[in-house]
């Protein structure tokens, strides 16, 4: 029953995010909000809503291990699994701004997180945690990233984060979609956290492993489906920028909001996962100059998927489950 609750929770989370975004886009269009603004706010936020709602419920219910594992695991899955599978299907072209701004900013987010949570090492504190002050600082960086995205969107020919064309409904239908979306996100986030805790206890593995694997992959399903479909149709020129942008959202916005609600304790073992987040960004940056420039080739995509599988295996070995 608990596994069914997890699956239903994930379905509610993903569908809720879709309904909320479509309803909000329709309302924004009715008020003649520019497409650029819609794309950089509603649509961009929509890709991180699953992670956000899971983290809010995890924070409020004192399941910080799931909150931390969800963000770290989602970023690792986005970079190695999502981009890896998409690149293995079809080579992914990468925009210049993504190579020189977004990937480095995503890397900076990982480095900043490593510094912020290692209070015992840097400050001699009794515990490691992401404090409310850290969370507010992360939200400040998120505002800087939002301004950068808006500035980038003004450049000619930029197509990133384009709102869905079909999102045009009556006002009543738009509000119904938004309300149903919020309900779906709320129930989905609650059920995922609750079922993840039960599963971790039932099979005797740590909650952070559940957060880093099942929950993280589940909340990354929208990015996986979108990128894989785009690659299959040979229309993936902007996939990398959107996925990397989602990673930046996860660290600066999702963790920023989560820590602002309640300080998040960090386990020393999470440093390994943060290191994987950092190294996966370094690898992605290197791939931009190996083989075809500013692109992820098929062999690079396959290698990324293999590395992700190795990482998942290492999690269970680290937990003593294998």
C-alpha positions in Angstrom: 0.0 0.0 0.0 2.8 2.4 0.9 4.4 1.8 -2.6 1.1 2.6 -4.3 0.9 5.8 -2.2 4.4 6.8 -3.4 3.4 6.2 -7.1 0.1 8.1 -6.7 1.9 10.9 -4.9 4.4 11.3 -7.7 1.6 11.3 -10.3 -0.3 13.9 -8.3 2.9 16.0 -7.9 3.7 16.0 -11.6 0.1 16.5 -12.8 -0.4 19.2 -10.2 2.6 21.1 -11.4 1.4 20.9 -15.0 -2.2 22.1 -14.1 -0.9 25.0 -12.0 1.5 26.1 -14.7 -1.0 25.9 -17.5 -3.7 27.7 -15.4 -1.2 30.4 -14.4 0.0 30.9 -17.9 -3.5 31.3 -19.2 -4.3 33.9 -16.5 -1.0 35.7 -17.4 -1.9 35.7 -21.1 -5.3 37.2 -20.3 -3.6 40.1 -18.6 -1.3 40.4 -21.6 1.9 39.6 -19.6 4.8 39.2 -22.1 5.7 35.7 -23.0 9.3 36.3 -21.9 8.1 37.2 -18.4 5.8 34.2 -18.3 8.5 31.8 -19.4 11.1 33.1 -16.9 8.7 33.0 -13.9 5.8 30.6 -14.1 7.2 28.1 -16.5 10.7 28.1 -15.0 9.3 27.8 -11.5 7.0 24.9 -12.7 10.0 22.7 -13.3 11.0 23.0 -9.7 7.6 22.8 -8.1 7.8 19.0 -7.4 11.1 19.4 -5.5 9.8 22.5 -3.7 6.6 20.9 -2.4 8.4 17.7 -1.3 11.0 19.8 0.5 8.3 22.0 2.2 6.6 19.0 3.6 9.8 17.3 4.6 11.0 20.4 6.4 7.6 20.9 8.2 7.6 17.2 9.3 11.2 17.1 10.5 12.3 14.8 7.7 15.3 16.9 6.7 17.2 13.9 5.3 14.6 13.6 2.6 14.6 17.3 1.9 18.4 17.4 1.5 18.5 14.1 -0.5 15.7 15.3 -2.8 17.6 18.4 -4.0 21.1 16.8 -4.2 19.6 13.6 -5.9 17.5 15.7 -8.3 20.5 17.7 -9.4 22.6 14.6 -9.9 19.8 12.9 -11.8 19.2 15.9 -13.9 22.8 16.2 -15.0 23.9 12.6 -15.3 20.6 10.7 -16.0 18.4 13.2 -17.8 21.0 14.9 -19.9 22.8 11.5 -20.3 19.8 9.7 -21.7 18.8 12.7 -23.9 22.4 12.9 -25.3 22.5 9.1 -25.8 19.3 9.4 -27.9 20.5 12.3 -30.0 23.5 14.7 -29.6 22.5 17.8 -27.6 23.5 21.3 -28.8 24.3 23.7 -26.1 23.9 27.5 -26.2 26.9 29.7 -25.6 25.3 31.3 -22.6 24.7 27.9 -21.0 28.4 27.0 -21.4 29.9 30.2 -20.0 27.2 31.4 -17.5 24.7 28.8 -16.4 26.9 25.7 -16.0 29.5 27.7 -14.0 26.7 29.2 -11.9 25.3 25.7 -11.2 28.9 24.7 -10.3 29.1 27.7 -8.0 25.8 26.7 -6.3 27.3 23.3 -5.5 30.5 24.9 -4.1 28.5 27.4 -2.0 26.4 24.7 -0.6 29.5 22.7 0.4 30.8 25.8 2.2 27.5 26.7 3.8 26.7 23.3 5.3 30.2 22.5 6.7 29.9 24.6 9.8 31.9 22.1 11.9 34.9 22.4 9.6 34.8 26.1 8.9 33.4 27.5 12.1 34.0 24.8 14.7 30.2 24.6 15.2 28.7 21.6 17.0 26.6 20.5 14.0 26.4 21.0 10.3 23.3 22.7 9.0 21.9 25.0 6.3 20.6 27.8 8.5 17.9 30.4 7.9 20.6 32.9 7.2 22.1 30.6 4.5 18.6 30.1 3.1 18.0 33.8 2.7 21.5 34.3 1.1 20.6 31.5 -1.4 17.4 33.3 -2.2 19.4 36.4 -2.9 21.5 34.5 -5.4 18.3 33.2 -6.9 17.2 36.8 -7.5 20.5 37.5 -9.3 20.0 34.4 -11.5 16.5 35.6 -12.3 17.7 39.0 -13.3 20.4 37.3 -15.5 17.8 35.1 -17.1 15.6 38.1 -17.8 18.5 39.9 -19.4 19.4 36.9 -21.4 15.9 36.6 -22.6 16.1 40.0 -24.3 18.8 38.8 -26.7 17.7 38.1 -30.2 16.7 34.5 -31.0 16.5 33.3 -27.5 13.8 30.6 -27.1 14.5 29.3 -23.6 11.5 28.7 -21.3 8.9 29.3 -23.9 5.3 29.2 -22.5 3.0 26.4 -23.8 1.0 27.8 -26.8 -2.1 25.8 -25.9 -2.4 27.3 -22.4 -5.5 29.5 -23.2 -8.5 28.8 -21.1 -11.5 30.7 -19.8 -10.9 32.5 -16.5 -13.0 29.9 -14.6 -11.2 27.0 -16.1 -7.8 28.7 -15.4 -8.6 29.1 -11.7 -10.0 25.6 -11.4 -6.7 24.3 -13.0 -4.6 26.4 -10.6 -6.6 25.2 -7.5 -6.5 21.6 -8.6 -2.8 22.0 -9.3 -2.2 23.3 -5.8 -4.2 20.5 -4.3 -2.3 17.9 -6.3 1.0 19.4 -5.3 0.0 19.5 -1.7 -1.3 16.0 -1.5 1.5 14.6 -3.7 4.2 16.2 -1.6 2.7 15.0 1.6 2.2 11.4 0.4 5.7 11.1 -1.1 7.4 12.2 2.1 5.1 10.0 4.2 5.6 6.9 2.0 9.3 7.5 1.6 9.8 7.5 5.4 7.8 4.2 5.7 9.8 2.6 2.9 13.1 3.6 4.4 12.1 2.0 7.7 10.6 -1.1 6.1 13.7 -2.0 4.0 16.0 -0.6 6.6 17.9 2.0 4.6 18.4 5.6 5.5 16.0 8.3 4.6 18.6 10.3 2.7 19.2 7.3 0.4 15.4 7.2 -0.3 15.6 11.0 -1.0 18.6 10.7 -3.2 17.1 7.9 -5.3 13.3 7.2 -5.4 12.2 10.7 -4.5 14.9 12.5 -6.5 14.2 10.5 -9.7 10.5 10.9 -9.2 10.7 14.7 -8.9 13.0 14.8 -12.0 10.5 12.9 -14.2 9.2 16.1 -15.8 12.7 17.1 -16.9 13.4 13.5 -18.0 10.2 13.2 -20.1 10.7 16.7 -21.7 14.4 16.2 -22.6 14.0 12.7 -23.9 11.1 13.6 -26.1 12.9 16.7 -27.4 16.0 14.6 -28.2 13.9 12.0 -29.9 12.3 14.6 -32.1 15.7 16.2 -32.9 14.6 19.4 -31.2 16.9 19.5 -28.1 19.0 22.6 -28.7 17.7 24.3 -25.5 17.3 21.1 -23.3 20.7 21.5 -21.6 20.0 25.2 -20.6 16.6 24.3 -19.1 18.0 21.3 -17.1 20.9 23.3 -15.8 18.6 26.2 -15.0 16.4 23.7 -13.0 19.6 22.7 -11.0 20.2 26.3 -10.2 16.6 26.7 -9.1 16.9 23.6 -6.9 19.9 24.8 -4.9 19.2 28.6 -4.7 15.4 28.6 -4.6 14.2 25.2 -3.3 16.9 24.9 -0.6 16.7 28.6 0.1 12.9 28.4 0.8 13.3 25.1 2.7 16.1 26.5 5.0 14.2 29.8 5.5 11.2 27.7 6.8 13.4 25.6 9.1 17.2 25.1 9.4 18.2 21.8 7.6 20.7 19.6 9.4 23.3 18.0 7.1 25.0 14.7 7.6 28.8 14.6 7.0 28.1 11.8 4.5 26.1 14.3 2.4 29.5 15.8 1.5 30.0 12.9 -0.9 26.7 13.7 -2.6 27.6 17.4 -2.8 30.9 16.4 -4.3 29.1 14.4 -7.0 26.9 17.4 -7.7 30.1 19.5 -8.2 32.0 16.9 -10.2 29.0 16.3 -12.5 28.9 20.0 -13.4 32.7 19.9 -13.9 32.3 16.9 -16.2 29.5 18.6 -18.1 31.7 21.7 -18.6 34.6 19.6 -19.9 32.3 17.8 -22.3 31.6 21.2 -24.0 35.2 21.2 -25.3 35.7 17.4 -25.9 34.6 16.1 -29.3 32.0 18.4 -30.9 32.3 21.8 -29.2 29.2 23.0 -27.2 27.4 19.7 -27.5 26.9 16.4 -25.6 27.8 13.6 -28.0 26.2 10.1 -27.8 29.2 8.5 -26.2 29.3 11.3 -23.6 25.6 10.7 -22.9 26.2 7.0 -22.4 29.1 7.6 -20.1 27.0 10.0 -18.0 24.3 7.3 -17.6 26.9 4.7 -16.6 28.3 7.1 -14.0 24.8 7.7 -12.6 24.3 4.0 -12.3 27.6 3.7 -10.5 26.6 6.5 -8.2 23.3 4.8 -7.3 25.1 1.5 -6.6 27.6 3.3 -4.4 24.7 4.7 -2.3 23.4 1.3 -1.4 27.0 0.0 -0.7 27.5 3.1 1.5 24.2 2.3 3.3 25.2 -1.4 3.7 22.3 -2.6 1.6 24.4 -4.5 -0.9 
